Amino acid sequence: MTLLGWVIFIFALLFSIMLHEFGHFITAKKFHMKVTQFFVGFGQTLWSTVRGETEYGIKAVPAGGFVKIVGMTRLEEVDVADEPRSFSHQPYWQRMIVLAAGSFMHFLLAFVLLFILALGIGQATDSSAATVGSIEPCVPASESATTCVKSDPASPAVKSGLRAGDKIIALAGKPVHTWDQLGTAIRAQPAGTPVAVTVLRDGRQLTLHPSLATVEGRKGSYLGISPVVVYQTVGPISAIRYAGTTFGEVVTGSVQAAGDIPKAIPDLFAKDRSSTAGGNVTSVVGAGEYTGEAFSAPVGWQTKVTVVLLIVISLNIFVGLFNLLPLLPLDGGHLAVVIYESIRSKIYRLLRRPDPGLVDMRKLLPVSVGVFALVVGFGLLLILADVINPVHIPQ
């Protein structure tokens, strides 16, 4: 099942890459620019075919993709016959749309998946019944920690033998009927001493005696259980609202994660990575591992699909935002150059001076190479951290 999760993630990643490049491709074609290549991947060509004036294909390294549009920069020599259809000869607004189309496709895919999630699977809500939905594997290092590391002790629920599906009917000799009552009763018990937990399991009544724990930053004692999750489907209008709200939340989280990157680097190889900023930053290897773990987790199919889709959605939103950063060689860097050219052209027109034309990209080549090296280096560092010091999702 873990392998199947990995396969699903790789397929989703390749599809996202293809969709990104398709955004550039379809808008360039719409504006009658000459597109000579559309490839997924880099390196050695595994397969290709020519249709019209465009070569379509797949390369050996599935780490990206590209669409080759004639005349993207002054670094490229353009045949005189192709000049009228070259990228650089098109209006500024058309070039901006083509450059932004890749990120737009990431955002569109994320929004559509969120809409499908709400409409087809439903929004997850906690059941009001005092029935155990899942068992937390450990006592987290702090309230902000979302994953377990090897040094974290097993949760009281694990040690006592509580199971998913157990219906808790009493705690410390007092009856409980709802999850809210159960939570209040747990928090009120002293930590470190056994407490009687009466459950119904397979029609039989059992009494277990877990010793509750404490979690830094959390009020009251900790048992390590989560409620049953109920999925409620909604109508199209509510699904659109859900997609919009969740999209905004993921954007905010992505921006915060990006802001945490400087703090995250020293924590990538720390033992308590999950409870630090280093636990919020991952590579495609880490995202693939999360997907595999989610797919193999002992939970219902709705939870599996929801977690996997949210991983794919978050990845697409983050990549879309990252790609819009005004740094070469990212699309956002090229977009910034076109915007600069547009503003400069208008200023020169007001001053009744000749249009200076395109920016000489040769002068920006060192910056582009430096940014590329930085991005690749950081990506390799994240991959190394995810291999040596992975962060696992609770199961």
N, C-alpha and C positions, 0 to 999 in steps of 0.2 A: 504493500500500500504506500510506503514511503517512496519507493521508486516511481509508482504511478503519479504521486504528487509532484515529483521532480519533472516527470514527462509533461504533465499539465502545465507546470510553471514555464518550462523551456518553450513549449508551444505558444503559451500566452505572450512570452517575451518576444519571440520571433514575429508573432502576429502584430504586436505593438510596433516593432521596428518597421515592418512592412507598411503598416497603416501610416506611420510618421512619414515615410518616404512617399507614400501614395498621395499624401497631402500636398507635398511639393510638386509631385508629378502632375496631378490632375489640375492644379491651379496654373502651372506653367503651360500645360496643353491648352487650357481654357483661354489663356492670353496669347496663344499661337507662338509661344517660344519654342525653340528647337531643343528637344530632349533626346540625347543620344544614348543614354544608359539608365537603367533602373535595376539596381542590384541589392540583394539582402546579403550582408556579411562583407568580409574583407579577405584579401589574400588570393590564393589560387582559385580560379574559376572551376566550380564543380559541374555546372550546367548553365547553358545560355541558349537563347533563341532570338532571332531578329524578326520583329514585326514592324513593317514600315521603316521609319528612320530610327527606331529605338531598339536597343539590345536589352533584353530582360534576362536576369540570371541569378544564380545562387553561388556564393563563394564559400570557401572552406571555414573561415573563422566567423561564427555567428555573434560577433560583438558589435554589431551596428549595421549600417547600410548606407547607400548613397544614391542620389539621382544626379546625373550629369547634365546640366543645362548649359548650352553654348553661351560663352561670354559672361560667366559669373563674376570674374575679376579681370583686372588688367594683367594678371600673371599668365593668362591664357591667350594664345594667338588665335584669332578668329578669321576664318575665310571671308573674303569680301562678300561672297554670295550669301553668307549666313548673317552678316551684320544686321540687316533689318529685323531678323527674328532673334537676335541675341538678347540675353538677359539685360545687359547694360544699356541697351537702346530702348528699353520699355519705360513707360512713365513710372515715377517714383511710387505711386500708390499700388501699382501692379506688382512691383518688386517687393514691396512691404508685405503684401498679401501672400505671395509665394513663400517668402522667408518665414512668416508666422504660421503658415498652414500646417507645418509639422507638429508644432506644439498644440495647435488647435485640435488636431486629430486625437492626440493623447487626452485632451480635456473632454472631447466629444465621447470617446470610448468610455472614459471613467463615468461620465454622466449617464450614458445609456446603461451601463452595467449597474449603477446605483438604482436607476429606474426599474430595471428588470428584477433586481434584488427585492425591492419593496413590493412590486406588483406580483411576482411569481413565487417568491419564498416567504416574504413577510418580514416585518420588523420584530426584532427580538425583544421580548419583555420578560421580566422575572415573574414566575408563578407566585401567587399569594400563599400557596400551601406550604407547610413546613416539611417538604420533601426534598431530600438531598439530590441535586442535579449532577454535581461533580465534586470530586475530592481534590483539594489543593495539595500538591505533592510535598510542599515545604513550608517552613516559616520564613517569609521573606525578610531580607535584611532591613527593609524600611517600608513605609507605606507607599512610597513612590516606585518601589521595585516591582516590575511586571513579570519577571522571569526568575527561575531558580538557578543557582550555581551549586557546585558540588559541596561547598562548605556550609550551605544552608541546612539546618536540621530538618528531619521529617516533620510534617505537621501533626498536631495531636490527633486529627481525624485518621490519618494514615496509621499511626501507632496503635490506636484503639481498635482498628478494624472496621470503622464505618465504611459503608459502601454507597455508591450512587443508587438511588431508588429507595433507600431507607426513609421511612416516614417517621420523623421525630414527634413523639406524642407527649414527652415530658422531659424536663431538664431540672436536675437537683430536686426531684420529687414534685415539681410544680408542672401542671399540664400546660402545653402550648398547642395552639391551633393554627397560627399563621406564621409566615416567615418573619414578619416584623416582630411578633412576640418572641420568637426564637432568638432573633438577633439581639433584642434587648436583654433577654435572659442570659445569653452568652457573655455579653459585655459586662454584665453586673457580677459575674462570678470571679473569685480571686484566681489569679494565675499561679501555676506551679503546684496546685493540689488537685487530686482526682475529683471529678464531678460525675454524678450519675446521669447518663443519657439513655432514655428509654425509647426504643425504636420498634416499628413494625416492619418485619422483613419476611416476605413470602408467607404472610399470614401468621407468622409467629412473633411473639413479643420477646425482645432481648433487651438487656441492660448492659451498656458499655461504660467504661470509666476512664475517659481521656483526661490527661492533665493539660489544662489550657495554657497557652503561651501568650507572650506579649510581642507586639510589633512596634518598632520605633516610629513615632509620629501618629500612631493610631490609638484612639481612646478605647479603653476596656480590653478584655481578654480576646484571644483568637483561637478558633477551633480548626479552621481550614476547610470550610465547606461552602459550596455555592448553590443557589436555588435552581430548580428546574427552569429551563428557558422555553418559553412558549412563543411561537411565531404566528403573527397575525398579518394576513395579507390586507392590502389597502387598495382603493380605487386609483385610477390614473391621475387624478388631480392631487391626491395625497401622496402618490408615488413621486410626482414631479416636485412637490414641496420637500419630501424626504431627500430626494436626490440633490436638490439645491442646497439644503441645510447641511447635509453630510459632506457635500463637495466643499463648501466653505470651511467646515471644520477640518477636513483633510488638508486644505490649502494652508490654514493657520498652523496646523501641526507640522507640515512640511517646512514652512518658513522657520518655525522654532527649531526644528531639527537641523536645518542648515545653519542657523545662528549658533547652535551648540557644537558645530564641527571643531572650532579651535579648542574648546574644552574637552571634546571627545577624544582627540588624538592621544593624550597621555594615558587615558583610561582604557584604550582598546585591548591592552594585554594585562589589565588588572584582574585579580581574582574575583572581585565584586563588580565586574563590568556591567552586569544587568541593572544594578542600582545606581549607576553613574550615567553621565552624558554619553559615554561610549556604548551603552546599551541601546541608545536610540538611533545609532547610525550603523548601517549595514551595507554590504555589497550585494551583487546579484547572487553570490554563493549563499549568503545569509538568508536572502529572501527566498531562494530555492529551498533551503533547509527548513525554513518556517512553513513553506507550502507542503513539503513532504511530511513534516511532523503533524501539521493540521489534518492532512488527509488520512494519516494513520492513527490519529487520536481516537480513543474509545468514546466517541460522541455520535449523536444522530447525524444523518446525511444533511439535514438543513444547516446544522452548525458547521459541518465540514465545508459545504459549498459557500456559506456566508464568509467564513474566515478566508478561504482561498480567493474568493472574489474581492474581498476587501484588501488583501495583499496586492492583487493585480491592479486594483483601482488606485491604491496609494502609490504604487510604483509608477503608474502612468502619470498621475498628477505631479509627483516629484520630478520625473524626467521632463515633463512639459515645462514646468517652472524653471528648472535648472537650465534647460536649453535656451530659455529666453534671457538669460543673464547677458549683459552687454560686454561679452568677452569673446574675442576671436580664439579658436575657429568655430565657436558655437553659432547657431542661427541668430541668437540675440546679438552677437558681435557684428555679424553682417548686417542685421537690421539696424543697429546703431549707426553703422557707416552710411547706409542709405538715407537714414533720417538726417544725419549730419550733412550729406550732400544736398538734400532737399532744402534744408534751412539755409545753407551757404549759397545755394543757387538763388533763392528768393532775396537774400541780402544783396547779392551782387546785382540782381535785376533792379532793386530799388536804387542802388548806387549808379545804375546805368553803366555797369561794367560787364565785360564778356563773362559768360558762365565758365568757371574754372573746370567744369567737367567732373569726371570720376576721381575718387581718392586713389592715389598710387599705393596699391596694396603691397607692393614690394617693401615699402618703408615699414609696414605693420607686420611683416613676416616674422621678425624676431619675437614680437609680442605674442603672435599666434603660436609659434613653436613653444615658447615658454609656458603659456597657459596649457597647451596640449600636454606637455611633459608633466606639468603639475597635476592635471586631472588624472592622467594615466598612473602617475606615481602614487597618488592618494588612493586610486581605485585598487591598485595592487596591494597597498598597505591594508586596506579594508578586507580584501580577499584573504590575505595572510592571517589577519586577526580572526576572521570567521572560520578559518580552518583550524588554527591553533587554539583559539579561545572563543568558541562559539557561544552564542546566547540562545538558549532553548525556550520555546514557549511552554507554559504549564500544560500538562495533560491530565 
